[in-house]
């Protein structure tokens, strides 16, 4: 029903829904249709079921008047007689004074499916070599091909912008930073519905990040996502190999004390989590993180440094809030 909301509004079965069922359905952010179609459907349901304005306040409150444009509010909502003038004026005030990104939007919800794909009509609208980012290939890349980039310039910040086919509800972004060497990047991520108002959902401009990034934030409706690189330890370009975004049903914890950083429930100092050893001596650089705690002797399988000189340093893929180590 969520994915076929407009068609649902036009079926005979819609008029036979009970009031609690109708209210629950229309209250969902994922019941995605133009708000004017939802308004028309509600009015027709009320008339079909012989409801009055006084007896149907719960149903009427499911219509998000502040998502209707001014013309629709004045030419359709006001003449219907189901909404009082003060309610309509409140909706107009919200349209004028409230940040559009904070409005209670509707969007398409496809749980655990990457919607930044060509099959979902997603496209890269800003950046260089844009054809590489959404092709699903995160294995075959080198310095000649397989990545999208933009120039890092604090005076004139650029970025890589992904446009989704339609507004989607997402809470997770996964992306692969170029990692064929041991460079690190810093970046911020912004989201928008219209490319005019942008909201920052990730700010890793003060951290060194590498390889695969898995980022979580409060679920919201977005259509445009902009990744802005702020630092590269090797040069002045930001290189992005792969990009995914989705609504994840997998639980995650964000720290309220540390600006929403992820609190991992599993080991993030692993090769699978894109961690790497950047200081220390070993026959195999990531012997410390490969999970093998059985096969080691005096020749291999360990990492070391001389006492009183140097150290062993592990770089995690991105910043985390942790409280235990083994």
Buried (B, 14 or more C-beta within 10 A) or exposed (E): EBEEBEEBBEEEEBBEBEBEEBBEBBBBBBBBBBBBEBBBBBBBBBEEBEBEEEEBEEBBEBBBBBBBEEEBBEEBBBEBEBBEEEBBEBBBEBBEEEEBBEBEBBBBBBEEBBBBBEEBEBBBEBBBBBEBBBEEEBEEBEEEEBBBBBBBEEEEBBBBBBBBBEBBBBBBBBBBBBBEEEBBBBBBBBBBBEEEEBBEBBBBEEBBBBBBBBBBBEBBBBBBBBBBBBBBEEEEBBBBBBBBBBBBEEEBEBEEEEEBBBBBEEBBBBBEBBBBBBEBEBEEBBBBBBEEEEEEEEEEBBBEBEEEEEEBEBBBBBBBBBEEEE
